[in-house]
Amino acid sequence: KTCIKCGMPLKKCECYKYVYHFLGIIAPFFNEGIAQRGLYRLKFTGAKPIVSYYGDAMCECYRKKYSDVKFDAITFVPMNLIKGLKHGYNQAEWLAEYVAEKLEIPLYKNLLKRKPLSKVQHKRKGISNRFLNAYKSYERTGSINGGTILLIDDIKTTGASLDACAKELLYAGANEVYCLTA
């Protein structure tokens, strides 16, 4: 069993520590073992065929946990432009494209951007440093006229990037933001 709000096992629920901007987060896998190795392969080597496996699992998780929520759009956590040019892909975007197509929900690619000189999140030590870095790293690029947004990322570690993006989506005009990760 996991907490629908923070996505952690109930015994490790973090909701008492933080006030998140998103209303819930779900994932079909924990960030460990073979699931973690596969996601790291996708993240660091661009193994795009893996997207369908994780995407299908994310869609199944969505159907089980978010069946009572009507989503108006899907978007994703953006990547730093320099890192994106270096890698040539954004795995969160690939997952969002796959999930949006399977669930037949419109994909909005240009709602958020990562600031050009923002620091890489996975190298930040400590939860407070990760949250501070995330809040400085993202900004909205468009506006939304209400609605409920499904925000997708590949991996949730502390939830800092997802929370920073959810905050920006709310400021852009979304009514609610929920998250889905692999």
C-alpha positions in Angstrom: 0.0 0.0 0.0 1.2 3.5 -0.9 0.0 7.0 0.1 -1.9 8.5 -2.9 -0.6 12.0 -2.0 3.2 11.5 -1.7 3.5 8.1 -3.4 5.6 6.6 -0.6 4.8 3.3 1.2 2.3 4.1 4.0 5.0 3.3 6.6 7.3 5.9 5.0 4.6 8.5 4.2 6.1 12.0 3.9 2.9 14.1 3.9 3.4 15.3 7.5 6.7 16.9 6.4 5.6 18.8 3.3 2.7 20.6 1.7 2.8 19.6 -1.9 1.3 21.6 -4.8 0.1 18.5 -6.5 -2.9 16.5 -5.2 -1.5 13.0 -5.7 1.3 11.0 -7.2 1.3 7.4 -8.4 3.8 5.0 -10.0 3.6 1.4 -11.0 7.1 0.7 -9.6 9.4 1.6 -6.7 12.7 3.1 -7.6 14.7 0.0 -6.8 15.9 -3.3 -8.3 15.3 -4.2 -11.9 12.7 -1.4 -12.3 15.4 1.1 -11.3 18.0 -0.4 -13.6 15.6 -0.3 -16.6 14.7 3.4 -15.9 18.3 4.3 -15.6 19.0 2.6 -18.9 16.2 4.7 -20.4 17.4 7.9 -18.7 21.1 7.7 -19.3 21.4 5.7 -22.6 18.2 6.7 -24.4 17.0 3.1 -24.8 13.6 4.2 -26.3 12.1 0.7 -26.8 11.8 0.6 -23.0 9.3 3.4 -23.1 6.4 1.1 -24.1 7.1 -1.2 -21.2 7.1 1.6 -18.6 4.4 3.5 -20.5 2.0 0.5 -20.4 2.6 0.0 -16.7 2.0 3.7 -16.1 -1.3 3.5 -18.0 -2.4 0.5 -16.0 -1.5 2.3 -12.7 -3.4 5.4 -14.0 -6.6 3.3 -14.7 -6.5 1.8 -11.2 -5.7 4.9 -9.2 -7.0 7.9 -11.2 -10.1 6.4 -12.7 -12.3 9.0 -10.9 -10.3 12.0 -12.1 -11.0 13.7 -15.5 -7.8 15.0 -16.9 -7.8 17.8 -19.5 -4.2 17.6 -20.5 -0.9 15.8 -19.9 2.5 17.5 -19.7 5.9 16.5 -18.4 8.9 17.7 -16.4 11.1 19.6 -18.8 14.9 19.0 -19.2 17.6 21.6 -19.2 18.2 22.8 -22.8 21.9 22.1 -22.7 21.4 18.6 -21.2 18.6 18.0 -23.8 20.9 19.0 -26.7 23.7 16.8 -25.3 21.4 13.8 -24.8 19.2 14.4 -27.8 16.1 13.3 -25.9 13.9 13.9 -22.8 12.8 10.5 -21.4 10.0 12.2 -19.4 8.7 13.6 -22.7 8.8 10.2 -24.4 6.8 8.7 -21.5 4.3 11.5 -21.6 3.9 11.1 -25.4 3.3 7.4 -25.0 0.8 7.8 -22.1 -1.1 10.6 -23.7 -1.6 8.6 -26.9 -2.7 5.5 -25.1 -5.0 7.3 -22.7 -6.2 9.7 -25.5 -5.6 12.8 -23.4 -4.1 15.9 -25.1 -0.4 16.4 -24.6 0.8 20.0 -24.0 4.5 20.2 -24.7 5.1 23.9 -24.0 3.6 24.6 -20.6 6.9 24.5 -18.7 10.6 25.0 -19.3 13.7 24.5 -17.3 15.8 27.6 -16.9 18.9 27.5 -19.0 21.5 27.6 -16.2 19.7 25.6 -13.6 21.7 23.0 -11.8 21.2 19.2 -12.3 18.7 17.9 -9.7 20.0 14.4 -9.1 23.4 15.7 -7.9 21.9 17.9 -5.1 22.5 16.5 -1.6 19.8 16.7 1.0 16.1 17.2 0.6 16.0 20.9 1.4 18.7 21.6 -1.3 16.8 19.6 -3.8 13.6 21.6 -3.2 15.4 24.9 -3.3 17.1 24.0 -6.5 13.9 22.8 -8.1 12.0 25.9 -7.2 14.7 28.0 -8.9 14.9 25.7 -12.0 11.4 25.7 -13.6 9.1 28.3 -15.0 5.8 28.4 -16.9 5.9 29.3 -20.6 2.2 29.2 -21.3 -1.1 29.7 -19.6 -3.9 27.3 -18.9 -7.6 28.2 -18.6 -8.5 25.9 -15.7 -8.5 22.2 -15.9 -6.8 19.2 -14.4 -3.3 18.4 -15.5 -1.4 15.1 -15.3 2.3 15.8 -14.9 4.6 13.0 -15.9 8.2 12.3 -15.0 10.4 9.2 -15.2 11.5 8.9 -11.6 10.3 10.5 -8.3 13.0 10.7 -5.7 12.1 13.5 -3.3 9.2 14.9 -5.4 11.0 18.3 -5.6 10.9 18.6 -9.4 7.3 17.5 -9.6 6.3 19.9 -6.9 8.1 22.9 -8.5 6.5 22.1 -11.8 3.0 21.6 -10.2 3.4 25.0 -8.6 4.2 26.6 -11.9 1.2 24.9 -13.6 -1.1 26.2 -10.9 0.3 29.7 -11.3 -0.3 29.3 -15.1 -4.0 28.7 -14.4 -4.5 25.0 -13.8 -7.1 24.0 -11.3 -5.4 20.8 -10.1 -2.3 18.9 -10.8 -1.7 15.2 -10.3 1.5 13.3 -11.0 2.4 10.0 -12.6 5.9 8.5 -12.8 7.4 5.2 -13.8 
